[in-house]
Amino acid sequence: MHTILRAAGGLMLALGILALPQISRAHCDTMNGPVVTTAQMALDRGDVTPVLKWVKPDDEPAIREAFAKTLAVRGKGKEAKALADTYFFETLVRLHRAGEGAPYTGLKSGEQPEGIITAADQALERKSADDLVKDIRAAMVKGIEQRFGRVVEARRHADESIAAGRAFVDAYVDYIHYVERLHNDITGSAGHGSDEADAAETPHTCGAHQ
């Protein structure tokens, strides 16, 4: 069983990395994230082009307008520059998040992304996904095996009492939903739940560095 799960895990991870252009969770709303980092570089160079990739085509005019306004104010002193830059960062991140279908909850300062996000960005810097695939595969295999084991054990006692039967059902539902989420994330398939439930469960992302 372990061998089969590990083989399946490797195949699913390989398919997932090929099929999904995005990484696990968002850090595009942080001051040290890739969106704001790109915006800082664009403002310093006076060239809006690098940030346009972070927004949908329909939002490009708004970003160009905000960029021009920011540049016009930046030269009016240190405080004005800070306020203007923040205005542009917020506008850019808000429109980027909207393009992802995610809410904008403000810029986060000093927050570090999750370990897996850091690992994903480091993989891009190293131009190798080997370590990232290894870490995610190990986590996925462990998750499946743990839930599988709980279901097998609970099923042995499922008919002993109502409480034991409910414990089996709980373990079974957790196992099935976990495997379903993994499969749907990798294949891009819709699950059996509602669109609203899927949207609530699916984390949004912003990709990696400029």
VMD Tcl script that draws the C-alpha trace (Angstrom):
set ca {
  {0.00 0.00 0.00}
  {2.77 2.44 0.88}
  {4.50 1.81 -2.43}
  {1.29 2.35 -4.38}
  {0.50 5.59 -2.53}
  {3.99 6.92 -3.07}
  {3.87 6.13 -6.76}
  {0.45 7.75 -7.06}
  {1.65 10.73 -5.09}
  {4.59 11.23 -7.43}
  {2.37 11.05 -10.50}
  {-0.26 13.41 -9.05}
  {2.38 15.94 -8.04}
  {4.02 15.86 -11.44}
  {0.67 16.40 -13.15}
  {-0.23 19.14 -10.70}
  {2.95 21.11 -11.24}
  {2.53 20.88 -15.01}
  {-1.16 21.77 -14.96}
  {-1.34 24.55 -12.39}
  {0.38 27.89 -13.09}
  {-0.09 29.14 -9.56}
  {1.36 28.38 -6.15}
  {-0.52 27.49 -3.00}
  {-1.37 30.60 -1.01}
  {-1.32 34.32 -1.59}
  {1.45 36.62 -0.45}
  {0.76 39.25 -3.06}
  {-0.79 41.54 -0.46}
  {2.39 41.85 1.61}
  {4.87 44.70 1.41}
  {7.68 42.23 0.74}
  {5.66 40.19 -1.76}
  {6.29 40.09 -5.50}
  {3.55 42.54 -6.51}
  {4.73 45.40 -4.29}
  {8.38 44.59 -5.00}
  {7.70 44.93 -8.71}
  {5.77 48.16 -8.09}
  {8.66 49.68 -6.13}
  {11.04 48.89 -8.95}
  {8.65 50.32 -11.55}
  {8.21 53.58 -9.62}
  {11.94 54.00 -9.13}
  {12.50 53.48 -12.86}
  {9.50 55.56 -13.90}
  {8.25 52.74 -16.09}
  {4.82 51.19 -15.46}
  {5.38 48.23 -17.80}
  {6.67 45.70 -15.21}
  {3.53 45.93 -13.07}
  {1.01 45.50 -15.86}
  {1.43 41.72 -15.85}
  {-0.12 41.62 -12.38}
  {-3.52 42.93 -13.57}
  {-6.12 41.95 -16.13}
  {-6.22 43.88 -19.43}
  {-9.40 45.72 -18.41}
  {-7.62 47.11 -15.34}
  {-4.57 48.37 -17.23}
  {-5.94 51.91 -17.80}
  {-6.62 52.35 -14.08}
  {-3.09 51.23 -13.22}
  {-1.54 53.54 -15.79}
  {-3.55 56.44 -14.41}
  {-2.62 55.64 -10.80}
  {1.02 55.29 -11.80}
  {1.07 58.68 -13.51}
  {-0.57 60.35 -10.49}
  {1.93 58.71 -8.16}
  {4.93 59.86 -10.18}
  {3.55 63.40 -10.23}
  {3.30 63.51 -6.43}
  {6.50 61.64 -5.53}
  {8.73 64.66 -6.11}
  {6.91 66.83 -3.56}
  {8.81 65.61 -0.52}
  {9.49 62.50 1.54}
  {6.05 62.34 3.15}
  {4.28 62.92 -0.14}
  {6.37 60.20 -1.77}
  {5.46 57.69 0.96}
  {1.75 58.48 0.69}
  {1.80 58.36 -3.11}
  {3.66 55.05 -3.18}
  {1.24 53.50 -0.70}
  {-1.70 54.69 -2.80}
  {-0.23 53.00 -5.87}
  {0.63 49.78 -4.03}
  {-2.89 49.54 -2.64}
  {-4.47 50.23 -6.02}
  {-2.30 47.64 -7.74}
  {-2.80 44.92 -5.15}
  {-6.54 45.58 -4.93}
  {-6.98 45.20 -8.70}
  {-4.70 42.20 -8.81}
  {-6.68 40.47 -6.08}
  {-9.93 41.31 -7.85}
  {-8.54 39.71 -10.98}
  {-7.98 36.53 -8.96}
  {-11.52 36.67 -7.63}
  {-10.15 37.32 -4.13}
  {-11.06 40.08 -1.67}
  {-8.65 42.87 -0.88}
  {-8.08 43.19 2.86}
  {-5.29 45.75 2.84}
  {-1.52 45.63 2.57}
  {0.27 43.50 5.14}
  {3.61 44.78 6.37}
  {6.34 42.65 7.89}
  {4.50 39.37 7.36}
  {6.40 36.39 6.04}
  {4.73 34.00 3.61}
  {4.02 30.41 4.57}
  {6.94 28.01 4.42}
  {5.60 26.35 1.29}
  {5.37 29.73 -0.48}
  {8.97 30.45 0.41}
  {9.93 27.02 -0.86}
  {8.04 27.61 -4.10}
  {9.80 30.93 -4.70}
  {13.16 29.39 -3.84}
  {12.50 26.64 -6.37}
  {12.05 29.29 -9.04}
  {15.25 31.03 -7.99}
  {17.15 27.71 -8.20}
  {15.35 26.83 -11.46}
  {14.57 23.41 -10.03}
  {11.35 22.05 -8.52}
  {12.96 18.85 -7.25}
  {13.01 19.76 -3.54}
  {9.56 21.34 -3.73}
  {8.08 18.23 -5.33}
  {9.78 16.04 -2.74}
  {8.37 18.06 0.19}
  {4.84 18.24 -1.19}
  {4.83 14.58 -2.19}
  {5.87 13.57 1.32}
  {3.15 15.71 2.90}
  {0.50 14.37 0.52}
  {1.47 10.72 1.02}
  {1.41 11.20 4.79}
  {-2.00 12.87 4.63}
  {-3.53 10.06 2.56}
  {-1.97 7.27 4.59}
  {-3.09 8.75 7.93}
  {-6.68 9.19 6.80}
  {-6.74 5.79 5.11}
  {-5.49 4.15 8.28}
  {-8.13 5.85 10.41}
  {-10.92 4.71 8.08}
  {-9.71 1.11 8.02}
  {-9.49 0.99 11.82}
  {-12.86 2.72 12.34}
  {-14.61 0.41 9.87}
  {-13.59 -2.60 11.93}
  {-15.73 -1.32 14.81}
  {-18.42 0.52 12.85}
  {-21.20 -1.94 13.71}
  {-20.40 -2.22 17.41}
  {-22.43 0.85 18.40}
  {-24.01 3.98 17.00}
  {-21.11 6.04 18.32}
  {-18.62 3.74 16.63}
  {-20.61 3.94 13.40}
  {-20.55 7.71 13.50}
  {-16.82 7.68 14.16}
  {-16.40 5.57 11.03}
  {-18.53 7.97 8.99}
  {-16.52 10.95 10.23}
  {-13.24 9.26 9.31}
  {-14.61 8.18 5.94}
  {-15.89 11.65 5.04}
  {-12.58 13.24 6.02}
  {-10.68 10.68 3.93}
  {-12.88 11.04 0.84}
  {-12.93 14.84 0.95}
  {-9.17 15.01 1.39}
  {-8.51 12.77 -1.62}
  {-11.15 14.62 -3.65}
  {-9.59 18.01 -2.89}
  {-6.16 16.76 -3.90}
  {-7.48 15.32 -7.14}
  {-9.54 18.39 -8.02}
  {-6.67 20.78 -7.29}
  {-4.38 18.76 -9.54}
  {-6.80 18.16 -12.42}
  {-8.74 21.40 -12.15}
  {-11.97 19.43 -11.84}
  {-15.00 20.70 -9.95}
  {-16.02 18.71 -6.90}
  {-19.51 17.65 -5.90}
  {-19.98 20.70 -3.67}
  {-21.45 24.04 -4.62}
  {-19.45 26.73 -6.40}
  {-19.64 28.87 -3.26}
  {-18.24 26.09 -1.10}
  {-15.44 25.40 -3.56}
  {-14.56 29.09 -3.69}
  {-14.50 29.30 0.09}
  {-12.19 26.30 0.40}
  {-9.81 27.20 -2.43}
  {-6.96 29.54 -1.44}
  {-5.98 32.26 -3.89}
  {-2.49 32.90 -5.04}
  {-0.49 35.44 -6.92}
  {2.29 33.41 -8.41}
  {5.93 34.16 -7.86}
  {8.49 36.85 -8.42}
  {8.72 39.32 -11.24}
}
mol new
graphics top color blue
foreach p $ca { graphics top sphere $p radius 0.5 }
foreach p [lrange $ca 0 end-1] q [lrange $ca 1 end] { graphics top cylinder $p $q radius 0.2 }
display resetview
